[in-house]
């Protein structure tokens, strides 16, 4: 289990909305761990707490209790241990959404290079990093194109490049294959697996998509605010 | 670091440019309103400058001759000339009226003008038309005129003032009244007659009334009375130029004391024109400026707010990927200022282009433009606050809420 010590570990994570009689426990004690380079699936019915878990992991909302550890660093233990959550999201967490949500007024390169620039890296270095990723994801030929000029698949690749550009230890992917057909959905998952292996990034994919679920080695199912490690698939 | 505001403006430049043009036209109107006020002040100063006087001697206890009616005997200037420090003194009359071309003239339109009665004289004497650009000064006591270019009359044109025709013998530039009407100079005697000229029926009735009065209808008296009724011995003011080295205030005091007349110095006359004659107009324009500034601010606020609301998803994504609030606020602020800059440039160019078309003088001063620029930027900054507040309230979770 040593390799999990380098990834993300979540222990007893709880989230309660509201107080008193109207309080709702969305997460009742989530435990999960993802190793660097691993892609895991997070599934569950609507209202099971997937989105809440994703928002807690993404430092978008505050959990109510529990512990989250990123590598050796405890980032949450009944309270955030990192003062600048903005920087945490920028430097330690990558996001891939159901829709690419690229910034429409920036070209492909700058959509990707924006994150390292926000982190204080020079324009030159940021663009070099961006280009390297665009090449790895096979969209370098569209580097100067605007998002509106790209196909859906190209936009999703650029979104993946943006999630990876600051080399975060964890990527949260929220239904990244929902709008894609089976072939493209599988391509995106394989791409995420490749990137996870190449950059030692732990990737959590929230999905309802039956066709991609079999591709995950491990799956966490979330029901009634608790996670269950449901299935361990052995790849040939 | 990329300029997010700049990229957004470049990406949707059409929206920004057309919005900026709309705002610019509003700013242009605002700058023009300020120019109209400056033009009024400049017209008032031009009136004083062009009169060539250091002192204005008017009827006692009046604010004449521009702000109130004033009449004093046309021989008053002789006594004034004898006082210490007085170099020149000249009678002057002012009469604002419609001046029409003679019937056979090409020029069809009549024109609102300030008819100035001045004795024939030379350039540089008080009351004489300055800035003569064609022709000559009035040299005869009757039926000659010098007209300002703005009147539309040309050399040789014949114009009608009351019952008499005058030939235009000279043209001037920028000789206007405080209301911006062009000046037309005619000989003093004609102007005095024109001021109180009655129609023939009225003259006949007045003579009959006089003849019916037993105290006046006596041999030798009646003719003298009727003769005195048919002439106007009054002028509106005496313009005085003082000798070099003399204090205008002391000379004015001397005239007040010995001639029992009211005298104004240049500074006092400027105060009368600006603080009294055009005060209401300037307040009116001031109100317009305030309303236009508020409308501009509301429009900028609305535009920036709408543009920001149209980017809620992008702002949520930016916040989610770790963009600081400061960067997002800066983007909105820069866009508001960018819009203000486009608006100001369009406004300044528009005002410069359409100012000469205005019937009255519009003076666009650099200082007003600079103040306008600062006001536009301040308005844009204030107007962006609403949009910034809305942007800062955006929840990054909106980016992953599907």
Interface residues (C-beta under 8 A of the other chain):
Chain A: X51 X54 X55 X58 X60 X61 X86 X87 X88 X89 X90 X91 X95 X97 X98 X101 X103 X104 X105 X106 X110 X113 X114 X115 X117 X118 X119 X123 X146 X162 X174 X175
Chain B: X1 X2 X4 X7 X8 X10 X11 X12 X313 X314 X317 X318 X319 X320 X321 X322 X323 X324 X327 X395 X396 X397 X399 X400 X401 X402
